[in-house]
Amino acid sequence: MSANEPRRFEPAVPFGKLSFGAASLGNLFQAISDDEAEATLETAWHLGIRYFDTAPHYGLGLSERRLGRFLAGKPRDEFVISTKVGRLLEPTPERAAERDSAWFDVPATARRVWDYSFDGIRSSLDDSLERLGLDRVDVLYLHDPEQYAGPGTLGAVASGALATLVGLREEGVVSGIGVGSADLGILADALDQADLDILMVSNRYSLLDPSARAELAPMCLERGVSMVSVGVFNSGLLAEPVPRSDSHFEYGDVPPGMLARAQLVAEVCSDHGVELPAAALQYSLRHPAVVTVAVGAGHPEQVRQNHERMHAELPDELWSALREHAQIPV
């Protein structure tokens, strides 16, 4: 790297094309057993996946606990792990008989409390380390600031949270810091306000919504900030070769117009002998700012399919056809 080139965050272990998003380990949409979670993670490890992302939000800490139990048997210098701050978990044992939410099928034994203060962030990280059984994480993200500060801009409190993350990196508590969000305005604002290492971009660099490509990805490349692309299946609509109306789109029901668009993209892929999920997985990696795609899985077969599709050879003509027939920038 020359003196004029921006610094680029390099984890101790390379990210690899495919990474593991651990929301499913928190029983996202459906419950899985501890044995299923263990088998899924073991399959990911066997296939060479070494970056694992989690958060307290995912199943009220269940994702972190399951991931921690698995990684306890692996050499610490052979994997990269990230978690997130912004939501503290306060115990609510009186609600143990209730379900947490429509998203996570776990008992409501805690409630999420937004806290972007210095003390809240340090407490959240300490709690995560305890659940993970680790003394450090490699990357720490500020989680979903648009849900706290409102859309578009960070606001004073969230901006202060970025300063706390910078301080944690300077102390050596974490190696990399960033923001995870689906709000492109928030992510651009974060880039302007702090010296970040990495952005986790949710649902905004997909075949159905490539909006991060136009401005955010070039900003990241110019500043040496890595991008992790998540939500490339848009919560499920692009996860099967033939999109279904009963799937999920951005954690909710599928709008009719979006279903029609997904079906068009699937047809273009099929015409070139490509399964839709393979194109969805590989699409954002075509931009040099994107260092990995993190995808969730709740069963070993899902991991195997994702790995196979990520490494499938796709014809160059596919991308030209997607640009021509579906107006997808490539």
Secondary structure, 3 states (H helix, E strand, C coil): CCCCCCCCCCCCCCCCCEEEEHHHHHCECCCCCHHHHHHHHHHHHHCCCCEEECCCCCCCCHHHHHHHHHHCCCCHHHCEEEEEECEEEEECHHHCCCECCCCECCECCEEEEECCCHHHHHHHHHHHHHHHCCCCCCEEEEECHHHHHCCCCCHHHHHHHHHHHHHHHHHCCCCEEEEEECCHHHHHHHHHHCCCCEEEEECCCCCCCCHHHCCHHHHHHHHCCEEEEECCCHHHCCCCCCCCCCCCECCECCCHHHHHHHHHHHHHHHHCCCCHHHHHHHHHHHCCCEEEEEEECCCHHHHHHHHHHHCCCCCHHHHHHHHHHHCCCC
